[in-house]
Amino acid sequence: MTRSIRFALGLIAFAALSLAFAGCANRSPESKDGSGAAGKNSRAITVKGSDTMVILGQRWAEEYMKANPGTMVQVTGGGSGTGIAALLNGTTDIAESSRPMKEQERADFKAKYGKDIVEVRVALDGLGVYVNQANPLKEIAIPQVRDIYLGKITDWKDVGGAPGRIVLYGRENNSGTYEYFKEHVLEKQDFAAKTQTLSGTAAVINAVGQDKNAIGYGGIAYAKEVKVLAIKKDPSSPAIAPEMANVENGTYPISRYLYWYLPGEPTGETKKLVDWVESSTGQGVVKDVGYFPIR
């Protein structure tokens, strides 16, 4: 073997050894500390769930990471049910939910992990009823909304609007918004078969914004390029505008808490994040995004 060939082989071996050491040095440990999906050495906090809350969750993450360099907060949607399922499966640190956890879900978690779910109320939200901006209607009573989504009212003229067939848009059944609307507006009755279900509130907004005969529902904070109707508890009640003051004082008839759920008492970086979200700074973000602070 010539000297030049031996030299080249030596360089190749040295390069391979260097890459191996670099890989070992850069590999993050994947140990868990028992407080969630993120390992205590990685400082990554995962937040998953409600599509209603995803904008708020992302803004919280952005602002928190600015104030805490080196901490990673990863936020994804998919629906409240998806987030809660991820919490039960141990694949997220925090589940965002626009509905309260069910007792069976809590029981399943305790049976699996031997501890209780921790609930944190992080914001208030008003549920808006959306119509196209060309729709002349300004207000509607909850019983009328119910009859529309049950298929009993099918023409806008029957609720004071211009004549035209009502086109229904709603959320998929893994959505906390879907469950809240079904329980509190439809009184647990089934949606009309003609209701077109969409994967997120943004998709409902987009559909209603493009169809003059459409109706949809979702968080008030999403209401861009559509009209949000004032809501009457019943036909004889005053119409209440979907505004912050009315949600906060309890007069707006379809409002709700938004939640974070955690797999036990938070510790470490997760606790710091929860404390920050509950602080005046975190609650200021709630207001900036268009939701309603709880304190």
C-alpha positions in Angstrom: 0.0 0.0 0.0 1.5 3.4 -1.0 2.0 6.2 1.5 -0.6 8.4 -0.2 -3.3 5.6 0.0 -2.6 5.1 3.7 -2.9 8.8 4.3 -6.2 9.0 2.5 -7.6 6.0 4.5 -6.4 7.7 7.7 -8.3 10.9 6.9 -11.5 8.9 6.2 -11.3 7.0 9.5 -10.6 10.3 11.4 -13.7 11.9 9.8 -15.9 9.0 10.7 -14.7 9.0 14.3 -15.4 12.8 14.5 -18.9 12.4 13.3 -19.6 9.6 15.8 -18.4 11.8 18.7 -20.5 14.7 17.4 -23.6 12.5 17.2 -23.1 11.4 20.8 -22.5 15.0 22.0 -25.6 16.4 20.3 -28.0 13.6 21.2 -30.6 14.8 23.7 -31.5 12.4 26.5 -35.1 11.3 26.4 -35.6 10.6 30.1 -38.9 11.7 31.7 -39.4 13.4 35.0 -43.0 12.1 35.5 -44.6 15.5 34.8 -45.5 15.0 31.2 -44.2 14.1 27.8 -41.2 16.4 27.7 -38.0 15.2 29.3 -36.6 17.3 32.1 -33.4 17.8 30.2 -35.0 18.9 26.9 -37.0 21.9 28.3 -39.6 21.3 25.6 -43.2 21.7 26.7 -45.9 20.3 24.4 -49.4 21.8 24.3 -52.1 20.1 22.2 -55.9 20.3 21.8 -58.6 22.8 21.2 -58.7 24.5 17.8 -60.6 27.3 19.4 -57.6 27.9 21.7 -54.8 27.3 19.2 -54.3 31.0 18.3 -54.2 31.8 22.0 -51.9 28.9 22.8 -49.5 30.0 20.1 -49.4 33.6 21.2 -48.7 32.4 24.8 -45.9 30.3 23.5 -44.4 33.1 21.5 -44.4 35.6 24.3 -43.2 33.1 26.9 -40.3 32.0 24.8 -39.3 35.6 24.2 -39.1 36.1 28.0 -37.5 32.7 28.6 -34.8 32.1 26.0 -33.9 28.4 25.6 -37.4 27.1 26.6 -39.3 25.5 23.8 -43.2 25.5 23.8 -44.8 23.5 21.0 -48.5 24.2 20.4 -50.7 22.2 18.0 -54.5 21.9 17.5 -56.7 19.0 16.5 -59.6 19.5 18.8 -60.3 19.3 22.5 -60.9 15.6 22.4 -57.6 15.0 20.6 -55.7 17.0 23.2 -57.4 15.1 26.1 -56.7 11.8 24.3 -53.0 12.8 24.0 -52.9 13.6 27.7 -54.4 10.2 28.6 -51.8 8.5 26.3 -48.9 10.5 27.8 -48.0 12.2 24.6 -48.5 15.9 25.6 -47.7 17.9 28.7 -50.8 20.1 28.5 -54.1 19.5 26.9 -56.0 22.6 25.8 -59.8 22.2 26.0 -62.8 24.4 25.3 -64.9 22.0 27.3 -64.6 20.5 30.8 -63.1 17.0 31.0 -65.6 14.3 31.4 -65.7 12.3 34.6 -65.0 9.1 32.7 -61.9 10.7 31.1 -60.7 11.7 34.6 -61.4 8.2 35.9 -59.5 6.6 33.0 -56.5 8.8 33.7 -56.4 8.0 37.4 -56.8 4.2 36.7 -53.9 4.3 34.3 -51.5 6.6 36.2 -52.7 6.5 39.8 -53.1 10.3 40.2 -55.7 13.0 39.4 -55.8 15.3 36.4 -55.2 19.0 37.3 -57.6 21.5 35.8 -56.6 25.1 35.3 -59.1 27.7 34.0 -57.0 29.9 31.7 -59.5 32.2 29.9 -63.2 33.0 29.1 -64.7 32.7 25.7 -68.0 33.8 24.2 -69.4 31.4 21.6 -70.4 33.4 18.5 -73.1 32.7 16.0 -71.7 33.7 12.6 -73.5 34.8 9.4 -72.3 36.3 6.2 -71.7 40.1 6.2 -74.4 40.5 3.5 -77.0 39.0 5.8 -79.3 41.8 7.1 -80.0 39.9 10.4 -78.5 41.5 13.5 -79.7 39.4 16.4 -81.2 35.9 17.0 -82.7 34.0 19.9 -81.1 30.8 21.2 -84.4 28.8 20.5 -84.2 30.0 16.9 -80.6 28.9 16.6 -81.6 25.5 18.0 -84.4 25.1 15.5 -82.1 26.1 12.6 -79.5 23.5 13.6 -82.1 20.8 14.2 -83.5 21.4 10.7 -86.9 22.8 11.9 -86.2 26.3 10.4 -84.7 26.1 6.9 -85.3 29.6 5.5 -83.9 32.9 6.7 -87.2 34.7 6.3 -88.6 32.7 9.2 -86.2 34.4 11.6 -86.4 37.9 10.2 -83.8 37.7 7.4 -84.1 37.9 3.7 -85.6 34.9 1.9 -83.1 32.1 1.3 -82.3 28.6 2.2 -80.2 28.4 5.4 -76.8 26.6 4.8 -75.5 25.0 8.0 -71.8 24.8 9.0 -70.5 23.3 12.2 -67.6 21.5 13.9 -66.5 17.9 14.0 -67.6 15.9 17.0 -64.1 15.8 18.6 -64.3 19.5 19.1 -65.1 21.0 22.5 -66.9 23.8 20.7 -69.2 21.1 19.1 -69.9 19.6 22.4 -70.6 22.9 24.1 -72.9 24.0 21.3 -74.8 20.7 21.3 -75.3 20.7 25.1 -76.0 24.4 25.7 -77.8 25.4 22.4 -79.2 22.2 21.0 -80.0 20.8 24.5 -78.1 17.6 23.7 -80.2 16.9 20.5 -78.6 15.8 17.3 -77.6 18.2 14.6 -79.6 18.2 11.3 -78.1 15.8 8.8 -77.5 18.7 6.4 -75.0 20.3 8.8 -71.6 20.5 7.0 -68.9 19.6 9.6 -65.5 21.3 9.2 -62.2 20.5 10.9 -61.7 23.9 12.6 -63.3 27.2 13.5 -61.2 29.0 10.9 -62.7 26.7 8.2 -66.2 27.6 9.5 -65.4 31.3 9.3 -64.1 30.9 5.7 -67.2 29.0 4.6 -69.6 31.5 6.2 -67.7 34.4 4.7 -68.1 33.0 1.2 -71.8 32.1 1.4 -74.5 34.7 1.9 -77.0 32.1 3.2 -74.6 30.4 5.7 -74.6 30.1 9.4 -71.9 28.9 11.7 -70.6 29.0 15.2 -67.3 29.3 17.1 -65.2 31.4 19.4 -65.8 35.2 19.1 -62.0 35.7 18.8 -62.1 34.1 15.4 -64.8 36.4 14.0 -63.0 38.1 11.1 -64.8 38.8 7.8 -68.1 37.6 9.1 -70.9 39.1 11.2 -71.4 37.8 14.8 -75.1 38.1 15.9 -76.3 39.5 19.1 -77.8 36.7 21.1 -81.2 36.6 23.0 -81.7 34.0 25.7 -85.3 33.6 24.5 -87.5 35.6 22.2 -88.6 38.0 25.0 -85.1 38.7 26.3 -82.9 41.6 25.2 -80.3 40.9 22.6 -76.8 40.8 24.1 -73.8 41.8 22.0 -70.9 39.4 21.9 -68.5 41.8 23.6 -65.9 41.4 26.3 -67.8 43.3 29.0 -70.9 41.1 28.5 -69.0 37.9 28.6 -67.2 39.0 31.8 -70.3 40.1 33.6 -72.2 37.0 32.6 -75.0 38.6 30.6 -73.9 37.1 27.3 -75.8 33.8 27.3 -73.4 31.4 25.6 -70.0 31.9 27.2 -67.6 29.3 28.8 -64.3 28.8 30.4 -61.3 27.6 28.5 -59.1 25.1 30.2 -55.6 23.6 30.5 -55.4 20.1 31.8 -52.2 18.6 33.2 -51.2 15.1 34.3 -50.8 15.9 37.9 -49.4 19.0 39.7 -47.0 20.7 37.3 -43.3 21.0 38.2 -40.2 22.6 36.7 -40.6 24.4 33.4 -44.2 23.4 33.0 -45.1 25.0 36.4 -43.3 28.2 35.3 -45.4 28.3 32.1 -48.7 27.7 34.0 -47.8 30.4 36.6 -47.0 32.8 33.8 -50.2 32.1 31.9 -52.2 32.8 35.1 -50.2 36.0 35.8 -51.2 39.5 34.7 -48.8 39.2 31.8 -50.3 36.0 30.5 -53.8 37.2 31.0 -52.9 40.4 29.1 -52.1 38.1 26.1 -55.6 36.6 26.5 -57.1 40.1 26.1 -54.8 41.0 23.2 -55.9 37.9 21.2 -59.5 38.7 21.7 -60.5 36.3 24.5 -61.5 37.3 28.0 -59.1 37.2 31.0 -60.2 35.3 34.1 -58.5 37.8 36.4 
